[in-house]
Amino acid sequence: MTGTDVDVLILGAGSAGYACALRAAQLGLSVTLVEEAKVGGTCLHAGCIPTKALLHAAEVADAARDASSFGVLATLEGVDMAGVHAYKDGVVARLFAGLTGLVRSRGITVVEGRGTLTGPREVTVVRTVDGEQQRTRLTGRAVVLATGSAPTVLPGIEVDGTHVLTSDEALRLDRVPTSAIVLGGGVIGCEMASAWRSFGAEVTIVEAAPSLLPAEEPSSSAALARAFRKRGITSRTGETFQSVKRSDDGVAVTLEGGEVLEAEVLLVAVGRRPATAGLGLEDVGVATERGYVTVDERCRTSVAGVHALGDIVPGLQLAHRGFAQGIFLAEELAGLSPAPVVEETIPRVTYSHPEVASVGLTEAAARERYGDDAVQTQTYDLAGNGKSQILRTSGHVRLVRRIDGPVVGVHLVGERVGELVGEAQAIVGWEAHPEDVAPLVHAHPTQSEALGEAHLALAGKPLHVHG
């Protein structure tokens, strides 16, 4: 079978792919989406959305457990994982229905099956129907690769879905494990460790790097480690995994020094790999590096007419980054000449308890770029913020700026600080000086006041900080 030639042929319907499709259709381009699983990709079905639903259920469990400290008479009787999954799956189902309806309403054609690049502007889709393979050849003026990523599994580890898990299996686990070893800190490891601890599991994180969140400001990682320690989560940073043995009732994990840790489950959370194997990239001549598709700032690959987005290109593996790239590329293909997505202004959030959020440069990165004498920092402790005291959260706002210049990094730790990162992104993205932000009036009592206070201090007008 041969499909109709379209303006934009997209391989992968995750955040990057469907965003590109929706914007391209909005701009009057004809679009075909090829997807092996479900429209929405990892983020909607096995990543961002179900994970955050799980974390919200964990927050409710903590609220019930600690209710008496607020004068509320309530107790936590336990966690019904079937009920948690019903809640989580309901959220996903509603969003999926809305997304598929939106795709349909825009006139976008969705082709189900495994797509392979068989020419510079050609994709062959294989689908099994009633035991027989059906092949469809599709062509497009532009081909967009947006096949996303999958969990990385280290050599020597066999995932069984019962005692050895990746994030995919962890999100479907039908029970709360009594104990868990999380191999790898980072966003996925810290979020799952946080949720399981709230549900009542004993949790140990093993991270080879010196800090729990290697990509974040060291002070943010240190604050998270302290908060985790108070919650009873053990963090073993600077420790390297050697091997794992499974038994009928759990796992035994051996570290490089010979120490053995035992638990009911092992979660392998050492990152995600680009899902590019078997796409036919080499046959067509699309350049790759370590499995990632190499692109320029306008998402163009080494082959004319072929573009790549999201997790399969080097950089932050974040749904909103892929979403932004999808919109950019659609506008590029429509001839609007949009500004490229700037990696440094993309916000990052770890939805643990407490949350960690940031945008822009760390202090170390800023000093490396601008010089030690050209960088200034300011930290505002949330102990001075009324709303944070109401929420009983500790944490801080840390600003990194060029001396006599703009703020180049904002780093946040505390409950719900992910909701503050939008303002932080505007500050960094628009190259605001502390003197520009300090006069802005922030509503009281809100946590956003902490951003205002930090900028007041950096502008030389400290109120609730020693300056």
C-alpha positions in Angstrom: 0.0 0.0 0.0 1.2 3.5 -0.7 0.1 6.5 1.4 -0.6 10.0 0.2 2.3 12.5 0.1 1.9 15.2 2.9 3.7 18.3 3.9 4.9 17.0 7.3 5.3 13.3 8.0 6.1 12.7 11.7 7.5 9.5 13.1 6.5 9.4 16.8 3.5 10.9 18.5 4.9 11.9 21.9 5.2 15.5 23.2 7.5 16.6 20.4 5.7 14.8 17.6 2.1 15.7 18.5 3.1 19.3 19.3 4.7 19.6 15.8 1.6 18.0 14.2 -0.9 20.3 16.0 1.0 23.5 15.2 1.7 22.4 11.6 -2.0 21.6 11.0 -3.0 24.9 12.5 -0.7 26.6 10.0 -2.5 24.9 7.1 0.0 22.1 6.4 -1.1 18.5 5.8 0.2 16.2 8.5 0.5 12.4 9.1 1.5 11.0 12.5 3.0 7.5 12.7 2.8 5.9 16.2 3.5 2.4 17.3 1.7 2.7 20.6 -0.6 5.6 21.7 -0.7 9.2 20.8 0.8 11.1 23.8 4.0 9.0 24.1 6.0 8.3 27.2 5.1 11.6 29.0 1.3 10.9 28.9 1.3 7.2 29.4 4.4 6.1 31.2 6.2 9.2 32.4 5.3 12.8 33.5 1.6 12.5 34.0 1.3 9.1 35.7 4.4 9.8 37.9 3.0 13.1 39.1 -0.4 11.6 39.8 1.4 9.0 41.9 3.3 11.7 43.7 0.1 13.6 44.4 -1.4 10.4 45.9 1.8 10.2 48.0 1.3 13.8 49.1 -2.3 12.9 50.2 -0.9 10.0 52.2 1.6 12.3 54.0 -1.2 14.8 54.7 -3.3 12.1 56.3 -0.3 10.7 58.3 0.6 14.2 59.6 -3.0 15.5 60.0 -2.9 15.7 63.8 0.0 18.2 63.7 -2.4 20.6 62.0 -5.2 19.9 64.5 -7.1 17.7 62.1 -8.3 14.4 63.4 -7.5 11.8 60.7 -5.4 8.7 60.4 -3.7 6.9 57.5 -5.1 3.3 57.4 -2.9 2.3 54.5 -2.5 2.6 50.8 -4.7 0.8 48.3 -2.6 0.6 45.2 -5.5 -0.6 43.1 -7.3 2.7 44.0 -4.1 4.7 43.4 -3.8 3.2 39.9 -7.5 3.8 39.2 -7.0 7.5 40.1 -3.7 7.7 38.0 -5.2 5.9 35.0 -8.3 8.1 35.1 -6.1 11.2 34.8 -4.2 9.6 31.9 -7.4 8.5 30.2 -9.1 11.9 30.3 -6.0 13.6 28.9 -5.6 10.9 26.2 -9.2 11.4 25.1 -8.8 15.1 24.9 -5.6 14.8 22.9 -6.9 12.3 20.4 -10.0 14.4 19.9 -7.8 17.5 19.3 -5.6 15.6 16.8 -8.7 14.4 15.0 -10.3 17.8 14.9 -7.2 19.3 13.2 -7.5 16.8 10.3 -4.3 15.0 11.2 -4.0 11.5 9.9 -2.7 9.0 12.5 -1.2 5.8 11.2 -0.7 3.0 13.7 2.4 0.7 13.4 6.2 0.6 13.5 7.7 3.1 11.2 11.1 2.9 9.6 12.9 5.5 7.6 13.3 4.0 4.1 14.3 7.1 2.2 15.1 10.8 2.8 11.4 11.6 2.6 9.9 8.2 3.0 8.7 6.1 5.9 7.5 2.5 5.7 5.0 1.5 8.4 4.6 -2.2 9.4 1.4 -3.3 11.3 0.3 -6.7 12.2 -3.4 -7.4 11.6 -5.0 -10.8 12.3 -1.5 -12.4 12.3 -0.5 -10.8 8.9 1.9 -8.0 8.3 0.6 -5.0 6.5 3.1 -2.5 5.0 2.3 1.1 4.1 4.7 3.5 2.4 4.3 7.1 3.3 6.1 10.1 1.9 6.3 13.7 3.0 7.8 17.0 1.9 9.5 17.0 5.4 10.1 14.0 7.6 10.3 14.6 11.4 11.9 12.0 13.7 10.4 12.2 17.2 10.5 8.6 18.6 11.4 9.5 22.1 13.4 7.5 24.7 13.2 4.3 26.8 14.7 3.4 30.2 18.4 2.5 30.3 19.3 -0.8 31.8 22.9 -1.5 32.9 24.7 -4.7 31.6 24.1 -7.6 33.9 20.7 -6.5 35.1 17.7 -8.4 34.0 14.4 -6.6 34.5 11.7 -9.1 35.6 8.9 -6.6 36.4 8.5 -8.1 39.9 11.7 -7.5 41.9 13.8 -5.7 39.3 12.1 -2.8 37.7 12.5 0.2 35.4 10.2 3.2 35.8 7.8 1.6 33.4 7.2 -1.4 35.7 7.3 0.7 38.8 4.4 2.8 37.6 2.3 -0.4 37.2 3.4 -2.1 40.4 0.4 -3.6 42.2 1.7 -3.2 45.7 3.7 -0.9 47.9 7.1 -2.6 48.3 8.2 -3.0 51.9 11.7 -1.9 50.9 13.4 -0.6 47.8 16.8 0.2 46.4 16.8 2.9 43.8 19.8 2.7 41.5 20.4 6.2 40.3 19.4 9.6 41.8 18.4 12.1 39.2 14.8 13.1 38.5 13.3 9.6 38.1 15.1 8.0 41.0 14.3 10.8 43.4 10.7 11.1 42.4 10.0 7.4 42.8 12.0 7.2 46.0 9.9 10.1 47.4 6.6 8.5 46.4 7.4 5.0 47.8 8.6 6.5 51.1 5.3 8.4 51.4 3.5 5.2 50.9 5.5 3.5 53.7 8.4 1.8 52.0 12.0 1.8 53.3 14.1 3.4 50.6 17.8 3.6 49.8 19.1 5.6 46.8 22.5 4.6 45.3 24.0 7.3 43.1 27.5 7.1 41.6 27.8 10.9 41.4 28.7 13.0 44.5 25.1 14.4 44.7 21.6 13.2 44.3 20.8 15.5 41.4 24.0 15.9 39.5 22.6 18.4 37.0 21.4 20.8 39.6 23.1 23.4 41.8 25.0 21.5 44.6 23.1 23.5 47.3 19.8 22.2 45.9 21.0 18.6 46.0 22.3 19.1 49.5 19.0 20.5 50.6 17.1 17.6 49.1 19.5 15.1 50.7 18.8 16.7 54.1 15.1 16.6 53.6 15.2 13.0 52.4 17.3 12.1 55.5 14.6 13.6 57.8 12.0 11.5 56.0 14.0 8.3 56.5 15.3 8.0 52.9 18.9 6.8 52.8 21.1 8.4 50.1 24.3 6.6 49.2 26.1 9.1 46.9 29.5 8.4 45.4 28.7 4.7 45.5 29.0 2.5 42.4 26.8 -0.6 41.6 28.6 -3.9 40.9 25.9 -6.6 40.6 22.5 -7.8 41.6 21.1 -11.2 42.6 17.4 -12.0 42.7 15.6 -14.4 45.1 12.0 -15.4 45.5 11.3 -12.5 47.9 13.7 -9.8 46.8 17.1 -8.6 45.6 20.7 -8.4 46.9 22.7 -5.5 45.4 26.4 -5.6 45.7 28.3 -2.2 45.6 31.9 -1.8 44.3 33.3 -1.9 47.8 31.7 -5.3 48.4 28.9 -4.1 50.7 25.6 -5.9 50.0 22.2 -4.1 50.3 19.0 -6.1 50.4 15.4 -5.1 49.6 12.2 -6.3 48.1 12.7 -4.4 44.8 15.4 -2.7 42.8 14.4 0.2 40.7 16.9 0.9 37.9 16.8 4.7 37.3 20.1 5.4 35.6 18.6 7.5 32.8 16.9 7.1 29.4 18.3 6.2 26.0 17.2 7.5 22.7 14.7 5.2 20.9 16.5 5.2 17.5 17.5 1.6 17.1 16.0 0.0 14.0 14.8 3.3 12.5 16.9 2.9 9.4 19.0 6.0 10.1 22.2 4.5 8.9 20.7 3.3 5.6 19.5 6.8 4.8 22.7 8.5 6.1 21.3 10.3 9.1 24.2 11.1 11.4 24.1 9.9 15.0 26.3 10.0 18.1 25.9 7.5 20.9 22.5 6.7 19.5 21.4 10.3 19.5 20.5 12.0 16.2 22.8 15.0 15.7 21.0 18.2 14.6 21.7 21.9 14.2 19.9 24.7 16.1 17.0 24.5 13.6 16.5 20.7 14.2 17.9 19.8 10.8 19.8 16.4 10.5 22.6 15.6 8.1 20.1 14.6 5.5 18.1 17.3 3.7 14.4 17.1 4.4 14.8 15.1 7.6 14.5 16.7 11.0 14.7 15.4 14.6 13.1 16.5 17.9 12.8 15.7 21.6 14.6 13.0 23.5 16.4 11.5 20.4 18.5 14.7 20.0 21.2 15.6 22.5 20.2 17.9 25.4 17.6 17.9 28.2 15.2 15.0 28.0 12.1 16.9 29.1 8.6 16.8 27.6 8.2 20.5 27.5 11.5 20.9 25.7 10.2 18.5 23.0 6.9 20.3 23.0 8.7 23.7 22.4 10.9 22.1 19.6 7.8 20.7 18.0 6.1 24.1 17.8 9.4 25.7 16.6 9.8 23.1 13.8 6.2 23.4 12.6 6.6 27.2 12.2 10.0 26.7 10.5 8.4 24.3 8.0 5.6 26.8 7.4 8.2 29.5 6.5 7.7 31.7 9.6 11.5 31.7 10.6 10.9 31.4 14.3 13.7 31.8 16.9 15.3 28.5 18.0 14.6 27.0 21.4 17.3 28.1 23.8 18.3 25.2 26.0 19.5 27.3 28.9 16.1 28.9 29.4 14.2 25.7 29.7 13.0 25.1 33.2 13.7 21.9 35.1 11.6 20.4 38.0 12.1 17.4 40.2 8.7 16.7 41.7 10.0 15.0 44.9 9.0 16.0 48.5 10.3 18.7 48.6 10.5 19.8 45.0 13.6 21.1 43.2 13.3 23.5 40.3 15.7 25.6 38.3 16.4 27.5 35.1 19.6 28.9 33.7 23.2 28.4 34.9 24.5 26.9 38.1 27.1 29.0 39.9 29.9 26.8 38.7 28.8 27.1 35.1 28.4 30.8 35.4 31.9 31.2 36.9 33.4 29.1 34.1 31.7 31.2 31.4 32.1 34.7 32.9 35.0 34.4 35.3 35.1 34.1 39.1 35.2 37.8 39.6 32.2 38.4 37.4 29.6 36.3 39.3 27.5 37.1 42.4 25.0 34.8 44.2 22.2 35.4 46.7 20.4 32.8 48.8 17.0 33.5 50.5 15.9 30.9 53.0 12.2 29.9 52.9 12.2 30.1 56.7 11.4 33.8 56.2 8.5 33.2 53.9 5.1 33.1 55.4 3.4 30.7 53.0 6.3 28.2 53.3 5.9 28.3 57.1 2.2 27.5 56.6 3.2 24.6 54.4 5.9 23.6 56.8 8.5 23.3 54.1 12.1 24.2 54.3 14.2 25.2 51.3 15.6 28.3 49.6 15.8 30.5 46.5 19.3 30.9 45.1 20.1 33.4 42.5 23.1 33.5 40.2 23.9 36.8 38.4 26.6 38.5 36.5 27.9 41.4 38.6 26.2 44.6 37.4 24.4 42.4 34.9 21.4 40.1 34.5 20.3 37.1 36.6 21.6 34.0 34.7 20.3 31.3 37.1 17.5 30.7 39.5 17.5 27.6 41.8 14.6 26.7 44.1 14.0 24.0 46.7 10.8 23.5 48.7 7.2 22.3 48.5 5.4 23.5 45.3 8.4 25.5 44.0 7.8 24.0 40.6 5.0 26.5 40.4 7.5 29.4 40.7 9.7 28.3 37.9 7.6 30.1 35.3 8.5 33.5 36.8 12.1 32.3 37.1 12.1 31.4 33.4 10.9 34.9 32.5 13.6 36.5 34.6 16.4 34.5 33.0 14.9 34.4 29.5 14.5 38.2 29.4 17.8 38.8 31.0 16.3 40.8 33.9 18.6 42.6 36.4 17.8 42.3 40.1 16.8 46.0 40.0 14.1 45.1 37.4 12.5 42.4 39.5 12.9 44.0 43.0 10.1 46.6 42.4 7.5 44.0 41.3 4.8 43.5 43.9 4.3 39.8 44.8 1.0 38.8 46.5 1.1 38.1 50.2 1.3 35.4 51.5 2.6 33.4 48.6 5.8 31.5 48.0 6.4 33.8 45.0 7.4 36.5 47.6 10.6 34.5 48.1 11.6 35.3 44.6 10.9 39.0 45.2 12.8 39.0 48.5 15.8 37.3 46.9 15.9 39.9 44.2 15.5 42.7 46.7 18.5 41.4 48.6 20.5 41.1 45.4 19.6 44.7 44.4 21.0 45.9 47.7 17.7 46.2 49.6 17.4 43.1 51.8 14.4 42.9 54.1 14.0 39.5 55.6 17.6 38.4 54.9 20.9 39.5 56.5 22.6 41.6 53.9 
